[in-house]
Amino acid sequence: MPDVLLLTLLLAAVAIGWWLGRRERSKPSDHAPSSGLPRDYFVGLDYLLNDQQDRAIETFVAALEVNSDTIDTHITLGNLFRGRGEADRAVKIHQNLLARPTLSAGQGERVQLELARDFLALGLLDRAERLLQALVRDSQDDERRLAAKRLLVDLLEREGEWQAALEVAQPQLIRQNDEVRRAAAHWLCQLAEQERFEASPGLARKHLRQALAIDPRCVRANLLLAALEHDTGHYRQEIRLLDRLPEQDAAFTSTLLAPLATAYRLLDDEDGLIRHLQQLVARTPYTSVIILLAETVRHRDGLQAAIDLVSEQLNRESSLGALDYLIDLYRQHSVGEPLAQLQLLQRHTGTLLKALPRHRCRRCGFAGEQLHWQCPRCRSWGTTKPITGIEGE
């Protein structure tokens, strides 16, 4: 970050020097001879070259009067402050620009957009929203209006205004941007969860169908539709909906297991659950599927049948979680010294498993135990998934 800042400041210094030099050359010849660039400019360069970037910025701002030739440089300096976490100073520069009557309409819109970003960085969402709403409504520049829409959608999302965010994003942003499309499906899921809590299943189903129309790969929408079927006792329909999840995204297979097992048990259909899990293992041999299948087989056919099943799966594909479970099965099957050895071994595998996260964001790498539909770090929707591989699923 410091290298980027230094490079940007150097570029800004060159632009300021160019403008000041041009201003000096453009003075009428009958004026007194000029001594060249103003002293403030060289003072600013000295600060910059001596790694005093704060004082360099202040000096450049003081040396540079506002006119049509210097708008870009002032905006750049304001953005530098915001990038350094000093959005309050960026606000002063951008507000000072807006106060100039010489700004063109396009320049004014550019400054308003940057000022809205300053307010967002400061958490002044109401001020940012007013600026962005005006730009979305009044701007004649398609690119600036689209940028304002993106910022406004982000702001409304932060406030939990899901319906308002959808209205701003539709249809242009949803159609053009994959991230917005994925997010919009989750906004509809947020609405559906509220409606389920408020006992409005019809409206919830409508929003979930809209979510799947926007993003057919939205696993969360099918999970919620299955939950609605569960609420009304339609367990077969719940199972059919849950069975769609591996086709949408196989990484989420573990997410469907708890409701799937509950539905089959409420139907008193243990054999049906075993058949379903066997099909899942064939398609997605994940640890949690193997363990649930082994537990169900053990309940029906005994401990040795579960041991044989897990051993066979481990011969096909390694898994720390499945190994830990197999050790536990052997421990239950053993007595005496082998039991003590197995307990020691399982204590080590258990320690390793507890240290491992279960979910990771595929965008920023944030990892943790819980599944977050929106990543807490990068705020991306639908990018956090169960971890797969030897140490995961």
Residue, then its C-alpha position, 0 to 999 in steps of 0.5 A: m500500500p505505501d508503494v502505491l500511495l507514493l506512486t500516486l503522489l508522484l504522479a499527482a506531483v507531476a500533474i501539479g508541476w505541469w499545471l503550475g508551469r503552464r500557468e507561469r508560461s501563460k502570464p502576459s509578457d509585460h508582467a514582472p519576470s517570474s521566478g518559475l514554479p511557486r515555492d510551495y510546489f518545491v516544498g511539497l516535493d521535498y516533503l514527498l522525497n523525504d517520506q513525509q507524505d502527509r505534509a506533502i499532500e497538504t502542501f500540494v493542496a495549498a499550492l493548487e488552486v481549483n479550476s477546470d484544469t486541476i479538478d482531476t488532481h484534486i479528486t486524486l488527492g481526495n481519493l488518496f486521503r480516503g484510501r489512507g483511512e482519512a475520509d474526513r479529509a477527503v470530504k473537505i477536498h471534495q466539498n470544496l470542489l463542489a462549492r466552485p461555481t465553475l464546475s461543469a455538470g459532468q465534473g460536478e457529478r464526478v465529485q458527487l460520486e467521490l463524495a458519496r464514497d467518502f460518506l460511505a467510508l465514514g458510515l454516513l449512509d444517509r448523506a451518501e444515499r441522498l447523493l447517490q439517489a440524485l445521481v441515479r435519478d438525474s445523471q445523463d452519463d450512463e457510466r456515472r449513473l451505473a456507478a452510482k447504482r452500484l454504490l447505492v445497491d451496496l449501501l442498501e444492502r448494508e442497511g438490510e433494505w433488500q427490496a430497495a436494493l432489488e429495485v435499484a439493481q433490476p434489471q440492468l445490474i442483475r443482467q450485467n454483473d454476476e456478483v450482483r445477480r448472485a447477491a440478488a438471489h440471496w436478497l430474495c432469500q433474506l425476504a423469504e426467511q423473514e416471511r417464513f418467520e412471519a407465517s407468510p409461506g405463499l409470499a416466501r415461496k414466490h420470492l424463492r422462485q424468483a431467486l432461482a429464476i435469477d440464479p438457478r445455482c442458488v442452493r439457499a433458495n432450495l434449502l428454504l423451499a424444502a424447509l417450507e415443505h417441512d413446515t407443512g408436513h410434506y416430507r416427500q416434497e422436501i426430500r425432492l427439493l433437497d435432492r436438487l442441491p448436489e446438482q446445483d453445487a456438490a460442495f453443499t452436499s453436507t448442508l442437506l444431510a440433517p434435514l434429509a435424515t429428519a424427513y426420512r425418519l419422520l416418514d419412518d423410512e430408514d431403508g429409503l434413507i440408506r438408499h438415498l445416502q448410497q446414491l449420494v456417496a456414489r455421486t459425492p463421497y464426502t465425509s459427512v455423507i459416509i458417516l451418516l450412512a455408516e451410522t444409519v447402517r449401524h443402527r439397522d445392521g450392526l457395528q461390523a457392517a458400519i466398520d466394513l462400509v467406512s473401511e471400504q470408502l477409506n480405501r477409495e478416498s482418504s479422509l481425516g474425518a472418516l478415519d476419526y469416525l472409523i477409529d471410534l467404531y473400532r474403539q467401541h468394538s475393542v476391550g483392554e490394551p487395544l482400546a487404550q491405544l485407540q483412545l489415544l489415537q482418536r484423541h490426536t485425530g480429534t484434536l486435528l479436526k477441531a483445529l480445522p475450519r469447516h467452511r471457507c470463502r472462495r473469494c477472500g479465504f476467510a475460514g471458520e466453523q459456521l456457514h455464512w451466506q454472506c462472507p463476513r470479511c469480503r461481504s460476497w454472497g454465496t462464496t463461502k462453502p464447505i471445505t472439501g479434500i482430505e482435511g474436509e469433506 
